[in-house]
């Protein structure tokens, strides 16, 4: 099993345990808090590139080595630096399959997107398509204003002041 799928399976198993103990909303929030520092460390350095697409594309070889097929496309406008992430490997579906779960829930990508936006306040993220909804690939749109400073939240592990609304988040 590819490394990324093994990791996603462990995270989905953890979410199911937390959901059984605390309910879906609280379980999701706990996981977002845990993931925020990781997103800051992973994505933060990529934001220094000329464009989001260029920066994120630097991660493609690493993601491929972990077993993920992903690409990034620049969809910037004059006012906004934007990139589409095209995920051919859906970690949510693969993790559910590994666990034998009947549910095909997008909780893992929801957690990652919310954590990324919390860790990197200049970044917005939106779900455009998901394989969990029967689409052929997962498509996420990331954007930032052209005049945005690519800084990371001062304390991403506890910074809960950034709104995650409008970024594909919902209670599972």
Buried (B, 14 or more C-beta within 10 A) or exposed (E): EBEBBBBBBEBBBBBBEBBEEEEBEEBBBBBBBBBBBBBBEBBBBBBEBEBBBBBBBEBBEEBBEBBBEBBBBBBBEEEBBBBBBBBEBBBBBBBBEBBEBEEBBBBBBBBBBBBBBBBBBBBBBBBBBBBBEEEEBBBBBBBBEEEBEBEBBEEBBEBBEBEBEEBBBEEB
